[in-house]
Amino acid sequence: MRITGAQAIIQCLIEQKVDTVFGYPGGAILPFYDALYDGQIRHILPVHEQGAAHMADGYARASGKVGVCVSTSGPGATNLVTGLATAFLDSIPVVAITGQVSSGLIGRDAFQEVDITGITMPITKHNFLVKDSKKLVDTIRYAFQIARSGRPGPVLIDIPRDIQTGMVDYEPWQPAEGDQDWKPSAETIQMINEAIEAINQSERPVLHIGGGVISADVSQEVIELAEKCGIPVVSSLMGLGGVSGAHPNFLGMTGLHGHKPSNAAVHNADVVIAVGSRFNDRVAGNRLDYSEHKTVIHIDIDPAEIDKNIAAHIGLTGPIKKILAMINEAVVPGRKDNWMTTIRQWQEEYRQEKGPDRVSLSEQIMAYISQQSAGRPMIYATDVGQHQMWAAQSLTVENPREWITSGGLGTMGFGLPAAIGAQFACPDKQVVHFAGDGGFKMTGSELYTIANHKLPIISVILDNSCLGMVRQLQVAFYPERFSQIDLPPMDFVTYAKSFGIEGELVDTLEGFGQAYKKALSKRLPYVIAVKICTDDLVTPMIAPGASLDQYVKLGS
């Protein structure tokens, strides 16, 4: 059938099963918004285009679907950049649709013209400038295929205004499925057999899970391998929830701010089975030391990740679910009792070291929320900073897609809009958003969006009146030369009330518990500002580039 380009965009979104888009209108994208007027797709208007990108990202992380954001040309498009980079570093499937000036004006410095494909080339999996209306429909379909296939990631489609208003041919189409026809090569089968033999012969194995476990939906396969062979599991920041934090084999997070027993297990392992992890610098520390005296088995969908950061002795690329199924079928069941006994001793020593008098209010709050949330459908969305690490260390994340955080880019301001996207994706889940006072100020105006839609998101703001993680780095490496980290006080409760959102200020665990229970019972937006000590630090902490057993001494 013959319809306008803008109508074709809508039809393509519908056939891709898109039910929600996050966007902000403007002149160059206005034909799309006119087509959207018929109401077949829900549109969420944020306060700022950066919010739209993070909302689409949070929607994708919580749902497993492709998130969609929309903006106009020029500043509207450039405001998406940080959100696209965030999705790119964490391998999140997002499609961004941007309006562009009409084709005849491109390259003439027209009003609100910018080369957004050139700008976003390094931070998208792929991007397109649609120059021919005949290619519009196929381009949109291909963009979704790229975003969700293989290693997921963001894709941008820049569509000139005249392409949106012109007529195009559109015929309905059914998206193809993924990697059903994958067949391992003879070399891959040989390496899988080598991995199976290494696991069978190991005495001190460790499963290391990353964000790829979530995107590949292989939690059950990982748990099967861990239980069948008695293997302890550690997680990167992005892998949390891949194995329940309550599972007896789960040790916690590993890396820069990882739990000491987790880091000790990796450091002393004879075999590390890494699933869906890119071994970034905060996970691996000293890259040479990481793989020394052990066999590293690296399983990933992306061949580019093998040997990029850590030299793998056995590198397996392909659909992770199918590779793990082959390994699980052939490994020999068994227990590693001596190894687990040693790990339990490390855990007990760490519990004694952390003692009640050394647990901060922030950590107590995270533990309290976990206790109150056990067995409930939850989503935890964090901003970036100290609160993010306290949450990663102390929350019990029970299921995949219940943990949403900016790992690779470390984007301050991510948490609140991402929580909004997650709540739209999963309306029946309780979304709890964590932020520091610094990051919250960056996108806190999205409380307006929360209030507008009456989203029952609980925001917990840990307020230490400073840029806490920057201050911690100055404590550790710049002899307490505190430069530009003090933040003037802000009344977060009154700020929330200006949007019509209730809130409370607390400074004790008891006060927080009362406020949190009240927020849960209301099922309305709620802000809890928690006054915490400026001197609280995230421990343990490994020096950048150090081995996983080399900790920074912080404080007395």
N, C-alpha and C positions, 0 to 999 in steps of 0.2 A: 504494500500500500504506500501511497505518497503522502508524507507528512512533513512538517517543518523539522529542521535539525534539533531544535529545542525539544519538540515532542518526542523525537527519536531517542534523545538522551533519557527522557523519563521512561520510555518503553524498555530501553536497555537495562536501566536500573531495576525495573520491575521483574524482567526475566532473570536477572541475577539475584532475585529474592531479597533485594534491598528494601527494607520497610522504613528506615529512618536515615535522614541525612542531617548533618550539622553545617550550617552555613550562614553567610552574611551577604545580602544583595548589594548591587552597585550597577552602574550603567552597562558595562561590558557583559555582564552575566544576566541582565534583566530579561532577555527572551526566555532563558531557562526558568526564571522565577514566574514568568507569565504562564508557561506550560505547567509549572508546579501548582498553579492556582486551583486546578481541578481536584486536588486533594487526594491523589492516589498514594502518595508517599508522605509520611510524617516529616515535617521539617522543624528543627530546633534552632532557634535564633540565639546565639551566644552574645556576650557583651563585646567580644573581640575575636578576630579571626584566629588568633593563636589558640583561643579556647576551643574553637570549632575543630581544629586539628587534633588537639589533645582529647577532646570528647570522642571523635571518631576512633582514635587510638584506644581509649579506654573501652569503648563499645566492642572493638575487635578483640581485645584481650579477654574481656569477660564472656563474650559469646562464641568466639572461635570463627565468626563470620568476618567478611571484609567490611571495615568501617569506611564511611564516605563523608568527605567534607567538601564544601563548595565556597568559592570566593570570587569576587570580581578581579579585574586586572590591577596592575600597578601595586599600590600599597596593600590592597586586599590579598593579593597573591604572595607578596613578600612576607606578610604577617603569618603565613602558614609555614614558613621555612623552618623555624625551630621545632614545630610539631612534626614535620616530615623527617627531620634529622633524628628526632627522638625515636620515631617508629623505625627508621632505617637501622639505627644501631642495635635495636632490640628485635629486629626481624618481625615486625608487626604488619599484617596486610591492611593497607589503607589505600583507597583511591581518592585522589584530590582532583576536583574538576574546577578549573579556573577559566573565567572569561578573559578574552583578549580583544584588543581593538580590532576593527575590521581589517581584512586582509590587505586592502590597498593602503592602509596607514602604517602597517608594520615596518619598522625601520626608519620612520619619519619623526620620532620623538613626539608622538601624539599624546594627548592628555591621558594620563594614567596608563601609559605603555611601559612595560618592562619585559626584558627577556627572561621570563621565569623558567623556561626550559634550560637555558644556560646556567641560571643561578642554581637550580636544583639538581643538575646532572650528577654531582658527586654524592648527593644525599637521597637519591631515589633508586629503586631497583631498575626503573626505566622511566622515561617520560616521552611525551608526544606533543607536537604542535600540529594540529589538524589543518592542513592546507587545502584539502580536496573534500568537498561535501560527500562524494561517493565513498570515501574511506571512513567517515565518521562512525558508523555503526560497528564496522569490523574493528576499528581502533578501540572503542569502548569495551567490546567483548574481549579483545586481546589483553587490554589493561587489567581486567579482572582476573583473567587466566594467569597473567604474570604475577599479580599481587599474591594470589593464594597458592600457587604451585611451587614445588621444590622448597627452597628456603624462602618463606614469605617475606614481603617487604612492601614499602609504599611505591605507588605509581602515580604520576601526575599527567593529566590530559589538559592541554591548553587549547581552548576552542574560540576562535575569532567570532565576533558578533555576527558577521554576515553568514558564517557557517550555521549558526544557530537559527537565523531567520530564513535561510534558504530552504528549498524543498529537497527531500532525500527519499530514497526508496527504503522501506523497512519491512522485513518479514520476520515473524516470531521465530525464536531459536532456542534450543535447549542446551545449556552449558554441559560440556563433557566432564566426566569424572577424572580423577587424578592418576595415580601410578599403578593401576590394577595390572598392567601388562609387564611390570618390571620383572626381568629375569637376571639373576646374578651371573656374571661372567665366570669362567673357570678360575681366573685369578682371584676373584672375590670369594668364591667358594673355598679355595685353598686358604685364604687369609681368615675366613670364618672358622675353618677347622683349626688353624693355628691359635685363634682366640679361644676357642673351646678348650684346647689342650692347655693353654696358659692358665685358664680359670681352674680347670681340674687339678692342675699341679700346684696351684698357689696355696700358700699358708697364711698370708696376710693380705687378702684382696680387699679393695674398696670400690664401691660404685659411686662415681661422681656424676651428678645429674645437673644439666643446665636448662636454659629456656627452651631448647629444642624438644625436651621431653613433653612440655606443655603443648607446643604447636603441633607436634607429631601425634599427640594423644596416645602416648605409650606408657602411662603410669602403671597400668596393670602388668605390662610386660616387664617393667623394671622391678616391680614388687615381686613378681613370680621368680625372677632370677635371684633377687636378694633372699627370698625365703627358701628357695630350693637349695641354694648353696651356702646359706648362712652368712651372707655378705653384708657388712655395714654400709650405710648410704650417707653420703654428704651431699650438700647442695650448694650451687652458686646462688647469688642473690636472685637471679632470674628463674632459677629452678624450684624455688620454694613452692610447696603445694604439689609438686610432682610425686612425692611420697609424703603421706600424712606426717605432720610433725609429731603425732602421737604414736606412730609405728615404732615398735621396739627396736627395729634395725636402724632407725633414723637417728643420726648423731647431731645434725644441725648444719648450719652454714659453715663453709670453709672460705679461707682467703684472708684479706686484709683485716677485717673485723669479724672473722669467723670464730666459732667456739674452739677453745684449745683442744678438746678431745678430737674434734673433726680434723683440725690441722695436723695433730699428732698422728692420727690414723693415716692420712694421706702421706705425710712425711716418712712414716715407717712402713708403708705398704710395700709388698713385693709385686703386686699387680694393681693398676688403676684402670678401671673400666669407665671411660668418660663417655657419657651419652648426651648428645645435643649441647655440648659446651664449646665455646670458642676459646677457652683458656685465656681470658684477658689478663692484663697485668695485675689486677686486684685479686684475681683468683690464684694465679700461678706464682706470683712473687718472682724469685730467682728462677728463671726458665731452665737454666742448666741443672741446677740443684733439684728442681722439681722431678725430673725424669731419671735422675741418677739412681742406680741400684734398684731399679724397678722396671717392669714391663708396662708400657702405656698402650692400652687398647682404646682407640679413638673412633667412635661411631657418630657419623653426622651425615645429613642430607647434602651438604655443600662440600664438594671436593676441595675448594679453596681453603677450607679451615684446617684440613689435615696438614700437619707440620708447619702451619703458619706461625704459631706462637710456641707450641711445645712439640718437640720431635716425637712422633708416634712410632712405636715399634711395629704396631699393627694398625693400619688405617683402613676403616671400612666405610664406604660411602654408598648411599642409596636410601630407599625408604626405611626409616629406623624401625618401624613396626615389624617389617618382614625380616630384617636382619636379626632383631632380638628374638623373634619367633623361632628362627633357625637355631640360634644359640641355646634358647631355653629347651628346645626339643632334645638337644644332644648332650648338654652338660650333665655331669654326674652329681646326683644329690649328695649333700654332706653338710656337716657342721664344722665350724672353725672355732671350737670351744676355747682353746688356748688364746687365740687372737681376741675373741670377744671378752674373755676374762681380763686381758690387759686393757682393753678399751674401757670396760666398766670401772677399772681402777682409776684410769685417767678421768673419767666422768666424776667419780667420787672426790678425787683430789680437786677438781675444778669447782665442784659444789662447795667444798670447804673453803677454797680460796676466795670465792665470790661472797661467802657469808652474808647474813642478813644486814649487817651494818655497812656493807659495800654495795648494796643494790639501790640504785637511784629511784626516785619517785617515778620517773618515766618508765623504767623497767617494771616496777610494781604495777603500774597502770596497764602495761601490755599484758602482763600475766593475768591481771584481774579480768580484762576483756576476754582473754582466751577461756578462762574458767566460765564466764557468763555465756560464752558463745558456743561451747562444746556441743557438737551435734546439730547446730543450727546452720541454715544456709546463709553464709556470710561472704562479703567481699571486703578486703582491706586494700585501700588505695593510699599510697604515700606520696609526699613531696620528696625533696632531696635534702639530706643533711643528717645531723645527729639523730633526730627522731626516726629517720628511715632505718638507720642501723639498729637502734634500740628495738624497733618493731621487728626487723628481720631476725634479731637474736632472741626475742622474748615472746613473740606471738606464736601460737600453735596454728599453723595454716594446714587445714585438714584435707583440702581437695584442690585439684588443678583449677586454674582460672579464678581462684579466690584471692590471689596476691597480685596487685597491680602497682608497678613501680618503674621509674625510669632508671635503668641499669647502665647502659652503655654511655649515653650522653650526659646523664646526671642533671636533668633539667629542673631547676628550681621553678616553681609555678605549675608543674605538671599535675600535682595531686588532685586539686579541686576539680578542674574540668574533666580529668580522667575519671574521677568518681562519678561525675554527672553522666558521662557516656556509659559507664558500667551500670548505673542504676536504670538507665533507659533500656539497656540490653537485658537486664535481669530484674524486673520490677518486684519480684517476690523475694529477693534477697535483701538482707540488711547490709547497706554499704556504710562502712566506717572510714572516714578520711582522716589521715594524720598529716600534720604540717608543723613546721617551725614558724616562728613569728616572721622570719625573713622571707621565706618562700611564699608564705600565705599572702603577703602584701603584693606579690607580683601579679597574681591572678585572682585575688580575693573578691574582686568585683563580680565574679561569676556566681557569687551568692545570689545576685539578682536573678540569674537563670534558675537556680534552685528554688528560690521563692516563687518565681513565676509559674513553675510547674509543680510546686508543693512536693518536691522530692524528699523522702524521709531519710536524707543523708545526715549522719552525725559527724560533725567536724570536730576533731580534737586538736587544738593548737597548743603545742608545747612552747611556752614563752619564756625564754631566758634573756630577753633584752639584748641579744647579740646574734651575730652570724656564727652559730655555735661550732660548726665543723671547721670553718676558717680559723676561728679562735683556737680550736684544738690543735690544728696544724702549727699555729704560732707558738703554742705551748711546747709542742714536741720538737720543732725544728728551727724556731726563730727566737730563742730564749725569752719568751713572753713579751716580745716587742709587739704589742697589740695595736695594729694599724687598721683603722677604718672598719672596725667590726662592731662597735657599740651602736645599738639601735634605740632611738627615742621611744619612750613608752607609748603604747597604743591601747585604747579601750576597745578590745575586740567584741565585747558583749554589746556595747552601744552601737558599734559598726554593724553588727548582725541585725540589731533591732531596727536600724534604718532601712533594712530590706524587708522588715516584717518577720524576722526570724528570731525565735527565742534563744537565749543563751545564758550561761553562768560562768563566773570566775571562781576557780577553786585552787587550793594550794596544798591539799592533803589527799591521801588515798581514800579516806572515808568520805570526804566531800565529793571527790570524783565519782565514787561508787553511787552515791545518791543521785548525782546529776545524770550519770549514764543510765541508771534504771528509769529515771523520769523520761529521758530522751527515747529509750526503747518503747516505753508504754505509749508515748504520744503518736509515734509513727508519722512525725512531721519533721521538717528541717530543724536542726538543733546545733548550736555551737557551744562547745565546752572549752574555755580558755584555762590552761593549767599553768600557774606560775611555778617555774622550776629554777633550780640554782644555776647561776651562770658558770660555776666551777665544775658542774657535772661533765664528765668525759665518757666517751664510748670506749670501753675496754672489752677484750684485749685489742691491741693494735700492732700490726706488723709494719715495719718500715718499708716504704716502697722499694721493690727490687730485692728484698731480703728473703731468706728461706722461711718456710712455714713454721719454723721453731724459733725464730728470732724476733722477739717482741720489744716494742718501744716501752721504756719505763716512763710512765705518766704519773706525775705527782709523787707524794710520799708513800 
